[in-house]
Amino acid sequence: MTRSVGQEPGHPIILYPGREGTAAAYCPQGTKPSGGGAAVESDPLAPVYFQESAPDPERNRWVVHAYNASGDVQTVHPRVICTTDSSINVNVGPDSSIDPGDFNSANGAGCSNTQFVVGGGVQAGPKTFVMWSDWSTVRSWTAGAKYTDFSPDAPLSYVRAFAICSDTQPTLRVSTVSVAAGGVGTAHAECPAGQVPTGGGADIGLDALLNGSGPTATGWTAQGTNHSDGPRNLEASVFCTTP
């Protein structure tokens, strides 16, 4: 199958301390989103947390929603990967509820038994931030989030996962770094020579939050903050193809 893969930036979000905002990156006509994400380019390791990083197939775009927990102005740059692969489709998993102050894993989103996951995304409720949005198997995607409203009177929140599926099996590369308790870290997974990303994901585990997860020209970079009392592994995953 002949196809092309490219990336498109979106308009950045400028977030003042304690503020949140939404931005999107759009694919050109004739292409579809196969992956996407965002990076905090003003300070990649700043405590900026994500409530959403997910495809919006109806509007042919990738959407991110972020919250700036730092004391400085931060700039979030969304980016979408666009492909002419006509077999691309998006499957949305069921919502998983989250109690105030708790965390949960989404019930996952899957591809058919003839397709392969090439990317994925996550969406969560208010004050609910992403711990992981990453592949589970070659045909499924998982996501997890923490609800940071600790009020017992707060309503339930939720997290859901998105699987982006294709008839063509991608090449998967994974890179992991250890992040000490209270620390921040960066992981990067690089595609093989001659290949480019179709999508990617990140995972920093329980009681830790992602600061960013998005494509580079030849791979995928993830940042995370470890809020736990022990080390956590930060994983970056990238799905690659020959353009």
Steps between C-alpha positions, in 0.01 A plus 500: 500500500636842403468758777664810635547614858567853623460723804309823554541744792203667665468844654671499841319547831648771721411405857538731797559339842195310621323523162391235252429504130428303184671503162498286188713411200321428170578256219483614135215383280561150370681383814394365840648528851696188596655646814580820682590665825656807652816637656558785742767679301548788745616248765458132406528387864259757647199365692251537215255211504265367234131425523468410132721399210276330248389477137188678379425316172187700419701822484818331371717624785686420823380671820695568819377650829763599755526657846795710618585410859825697493564854620608621154334558164531187286446439128351169383551399137259242353604289201315246285632222276304476174488208258341406169448143629134445409463208744546725805208502744447603863338284767396655832499292816240522778532750783651391830377698801740655754418595861622834641871484580535158337635366170382242250594326178274524198334181382704529183424542133573232245550432131339216309689174475615596150637843592787636705522794739715781353424766761249600763376763737332583828223722633413561865265711710563835671798510739594151377848465355671235291736245654531292185371479144680211336467175312382192688531239226560519124123543465404715802562828682469583868490821705508594867431822687492648851211713630656785698180632662512352850166641619267218609214697343663514157320312221652190346753559224597268214773392259464349151745364244516534120662241271609603151506194276643412160519199271879545488709376792745767623845465651495555879788649696496559879739689728486514882674717759473494880364812672580543869233585756416868471697526177429577136630314198507464123487186287540481122433212261654527153372341178732280294695677228279586203175481698279769653244503785135421439416536870632443847430504871639532851462343844637614838291279726305558820512825700693671220385727218608558141630848417507434127479227239542568131678432173833624375604474136638149552366379835295568811589694816330479840545702818363419844499602867520232769278600794539161672732402787703259286658484153280470192585388146414754229437325169487657154361289214502576130327324209694541177448445128685550174348806332 
